[in-house]
Amino acid sequence: MPFALYLLGLAVFAQGTSEFMLSGLLPDIAADLDVSIPAAGSLTSAFAVGMIVGAPLTALLARRWPRRNALAVLLGTFLLVHVLGALTPHFGVLLATRVIGALANAGFLAVALVAATSMVGPESRGRATSVLLGGTTLACVVGVPGGALLGQLWGWRTAFWAVALLSAPALAAIVRSVPAGGADSSARFGASAELRALRSPRLLVTLLICALANGAMFCGFTYLAPVVTGVTGLAPAWVPALLALFGVGSFAGVVLAGRFTDAHPTGLLAGCAVAATAGWSVFALTAGSAAPTIALVLGLGALSFALGSTLIARALHAAAGAPTLSGAFAVAALNVGAAVGPWLGGAVIDAGLGYRAPLWASALLTALALTVAAGARPGRRRRGLSLERAEPRCAPGPVQG
């Protein structure tokens, strides 16, 4: 893999830390800013909404920029809003910084996905995607529990300062080492033609599954801290450790996806979806016991990220007519789920169903994703809706540099 790809992964590490770290900081943010835990959970949904809007919008705006310039501007914006978030005493301002930071993050990830897959041959695009997303999994292993620990020691604001400091060397490295790229390499695809790629039933099915699967992950993961302390009965000091364990699982899941996505996408998707549905259900049933909670946090991290990484690769492949916006479509779909998941989890908690309820909701969302995927398979033989490749394995993929 090209060295520049790992530099992009460093930036994704900083952004992934920001996206996921609130799961360990919600109680502190709620107490400091005098809001409820479900209201604090809306910060995660706000970030996801910004990602949904930002992915296609910023990808379109940056379409004619050299990729290095676009990546630098977007990451610089992301850095600055985290400084503001660390300083503000107002929940409304913090909410706004999450939306703006997400806009920048979405654009960065959309451009980075296209840049990453353009650096390798068509037979390695699934692996390139997994390397890039490895930054997110490392954020779960190191950044998120580190942020939770910082929050416990010195307050939640220090976690925002840490994200800003992480972004600075990533920004310098991108300016120095990432190829500038060319805006003209995809000029033969007009913006309107790329947007029309959304009409593909095959792509729409893949994006819907992306949204459902990621919604399941965020629904349960966002409220992991109150589940661990309020249901399992573990001390707050366990929260960073379990967040790190989830990250270890997510890293293993991305490695698994990188190894098998290009050759066996359908089998990997089906197996992970079935196992995740069962896993969230068992977690809801056994959350009162420490041993199954610890084991399931690890396993669900692996299953969720193996599923997500494979779906991103499938979405990039399905968007054959959108070499610039294919990454934006995938990012937007994932963050529809990331917005709906925390909202759904907060809604069932507010309804008085307790902290186990988001885990049941995660099981339901994963089962829906599996149902949609299963329903699409017969359609392949009639209308080409399958997630399988329609062309030979070695044929050029959808993303051209």
N, C-alpha and C positions, 0 to 999 in steps of 0.2 A: 504493500500500500504506500502511496506517496506520502512524504513527510508532511506536506501541507495539509493533508487530510487530518492528521493528528492535531495540528494547530487549530483547525476548525472544531475538533472535539474538545479542546481546552476551553474554547468560548462556550460551547454547548454545556460543558461542565458548570461554568458560572451561571448560565441561564437556567439550567436544570436545578441547581441549588436553590435559586430564587423561586422557581415554580413549585417545588415540592416542600420547601422548608416550613411553610406555614402549618403543615400538619403537626409539627412539634412545638409551634409557638402560639396556637390559637388561644389556649387559656390565658397566657400572659398578655396577649394583645387585647383580649376581651376585658380583662381586669384593668389594664392601664388606660384604655380609651373608653371605658364604661359602656360597653356594648355586650350583648349576649354572645355565647359561643356560636350559635347558628349565624348571627349577624357577622361575626368575625370570619366564619366560613365563607361568607359571600365574597371575601377578598380573593379566594381561590376561583370562584365563579367569574368574578370581574376580570381576573387575569385571563381566564379561558375565553371570555367574550372578546377581549382585546386581541387574542390570538386568532379567533375566528375571523374578525373583521380585518385584522392586520395582515394575515397571510396573503390573501389575493390582492388586497389594496397596495401594500408596500411592494409586493412582487411586480405588480403592474407599473408602479411609479419608478421602480429601479430597473425596469426591463431594458432600458437603453443605456444604463450605466455600466462601466466596467465592474465586474463582480467584486474585485477587491475594494473599490471605492464604496460600493453599496454595503458590503459587510462592515467596513470601518465606520461609516456613518450610523448604521443601525446599532452596532455594539456600543459606540460612544453615547448615543441617546439612552440606551439601556443603563449604562453606568451612571449617567447624571441623574436619572429619575430615582435611582436607589439611594443616592446621596440625599435627595429631597425627602424620600420616604423615611430615612433614618432620622431626619431633623423635625418632621412635622408633629405637632401635638394633636392634630385633628383627624378623626377617622375618615371624614369626607375627602380630605387631601390625600391621605394614604390610599384610599380607594381609587382616586384619580391616577396616582402614580402607578398603581398596579395595572390599570388599563393602558396607560402610555407605555410602560415598560413592556407590556405584552405585545403592543403594536410593533415595537422595535424587535422584540424577540421573535415574533412570528415572521417578520420580513427576513430577519437574519437566517432563521432555520429554513425558510422556503428557498432562499438563494443558496444556502450552504448545501442543501440536499441535491440541487441541480449541479452545483459545482463539484460536489463529491463524486457523483455518479459519472460526471463527464471526465474525471481524472483516470478512470479505469475502463477496461474492456467490458463488453456486454455480459460476459460470463461471470463477472465479479461485482455486479452492481448491488446484489443483495448483501455481500460482504462489506462493500463500501458503506452502505447504509447502516449496517450494524456497528462499524467502527465509529461513524459519526455519532450514533445514538449511545455508544459506549460512554461518551461524556455525560449523558444523563444518568446512566447507571452508576458511574463513579460518583456523581453528585448524591445519589441515594446512599451509596456506601460511606462516603466521607463527608460531603458537604451538608447534607440534610441533618444527620445526627450531630455534626459539628455545630451547625446553626442552633439546634435545640440545646446543646450543651452551653454554647455562648449565651443563649437566652436565659438559661437557668442561673448562670454565674453572674452575668452583667446586664441582663435585660434584653428584650427582643430586638431592640434597635441595633445592637452590635452585630446581629446576623445580617442586617441590611448593609452595614458598613463593610462587613466581610465580603459580601457579593460584589460591592463596588471595587474593593481592592483586588478581588480575583479577576475582575473584568479588565483591569488596567494592563497587566502583562499580556493577556490574550489579545487585546486591541493592538498593542505594539507588535506582537508577533505576526498578526494578520497583515498589518501594513507592510511589514518587512518581507514576509516569506510566501504569502498566498499569491499565486499567479493572478495578474490583473484580469485575465479573461477578456472576452470580447462581446460586446452587445450585439454585434452583427452576425454572430454565429447561428442565431436562430431567427434572423430577420425574415426568412422565407415564411415563417409562421406569424401571421398578424395577430394582434391581441384579440380581435373579435373571433378569429378562427380558433384560437386557444380556448376562449370562453365557451365556444360551441362544443368543445370536447366534453363538457359536463352533461351533454345530452346522451352520452353513451350509457346504455343500461348496465353494461358490465362495470363501468367505472362507478356509477351511482350505487350499485349493490355493494361494491367494495368499500366505498366511503361510508355507507350506512353501517356496515359491520364495524368499520374503524370507530365510528362515533359510539356505538353500543358497547364495544369492548373497552374503550378508554373510559367511558362513563362508569362502567362497572368498577374499574380500578380506582378511579378518583372518588367514587361514592364511599367505598370502604376505607381507602387510605387517608382521606382528608380527616376523618374522625377517629383515626387510630389512637391518638393520645387519650381522649376520653374513654375509649373502649378499654385500653390497657389499664388505666387508673381507676375507672369507675365500674367496670364489669369484671375484668380479670383480677383486680385488687392489688396490682403491683404498684410499687412506689414510683413517683415521677422520675426518679433517676433511671428507671428502666426504659423510658421512652426513647432517649437517644440510642440506646443499645438495640432496641427492636427496629428503629428506623434504619440503623446500619445493617441489621440482618435482612430487612426488606431489600436494601440496596445490594447486598451480596447476592441475594436471589435474582434480582433484576439483571445484574451483571452476567450471571450464569445463563439467564434466559436469552439475553442478547447474543452471547457466544453461541448458544444452541441455534438460534435463528440464523446467525451468520454462516454456520456450517451447513445447514440443511435447507435454507429458504430457496436458493436458486435451483436445487434439484427436486425437492419434495414439498412444494408450498401447501398443497391441499391437505396432505396427511398431517403436516405440522399444525396447520390451522385447526383442523378438526380435533386432533388430540389435545391441544392446549385448551380449546374452548370447552370440551367435555370435562377435562380435569379441573378447569377454573370454576365451572358451574358447581361441580361437586365440592371443591375446596371452599368457596364462599359459604355454601350451605353448612358444611361441617364447622367452619369457623363460627357461624352464628349460633350453632348448637352448643359448642364447647368453649365459647369465649370466657366462661367463668373459671376455667382451669388454665394454669400457667403453661404446662407442657404442650398441649395441643396449640395454644395460642402462639408460642414461640415457633413450633414446627410449621404452622400454617402461614405465618408471616413470611418465612423464608420461601416456602413453596409457591405462595401466591405472587410474590415478587417475581420469581422465575417465570411462572406461567403468563402473567400479565405482560411482561416485557417481551417474551418470545412471541406472543400473539401480536402485540403492537408493532414490533419490528418487522415481522412477516407481512402484516397488512400494509405498512408503508411501502415496502418493496412491491407488493401487488398493485397498490394504487399508482405508483410511479410507472409501472409497466402498463397498466390499463389506460393511462392518459397519453396514448401514443401521439395524439395531435396537439399536445401542449407541452413542448419541451421546456418552456420557461415557467409555466404556471403549475406543472404537475406537482412539484413540491408544495406549492401553496394549497392546492386542493387537499393533499394529504394532511398538512398541518391544520387546516381549517376543520376538516372532519374530525380529527383527533380531539380538537378543542371544543367542538360541539359537545362531545362526551365529557370533556373536562369541565365544562360549564354546567351541564345538566346533572352530572354526578354529585358534586357537592350540594347543589340546590336540592336534589331529591333526598340526599342523606339528611340535610337540615330540616326538610319538610316532614320526614317521618319522625325525626326527633321531636320537633315542635308539636306533632300530633300526639305526643305522649307515649310513643311506642318504645322508647328507650334506646340505648346506644347500640343494642344488637341489630336494630332495624336497618341501619345502612348496610350491614353485611348481608341481610336477606335481599335488600334491593340490588346489591351487586350481583348476587346469584341470579336474580331475575333478569337483569340486563344482559349478563353473559349468556343465559339461556335464550334470550331473544336474538342475540347475535348468531348463535348456533342455528336457530330456527331459520333465520334469513339466509344463512349460507347454505343450509340443507335445501331450502326451497329454490335456490338459484341453480342447483346442479341439474335438475331436469331441464331447466330453461336453456342450458348450454347446448343440448342436443337439438333444441328447436330454434333458439334465438341468439345463442352465443353469449349467455350471461355468466358463464363459469369464471371462477377465479383461476382456473388453470391457464397455462399458456396456450394460445391458439396457434402459435407458430413453433418451429423447431427450437430446441433449447439454445442453440448457438446463434440464433437470429439476432440482429441488432435490437436493443431495447428501446424504450420510448424516449429516453433523455439524451438529447444530442447537445454537445457542449456549446 
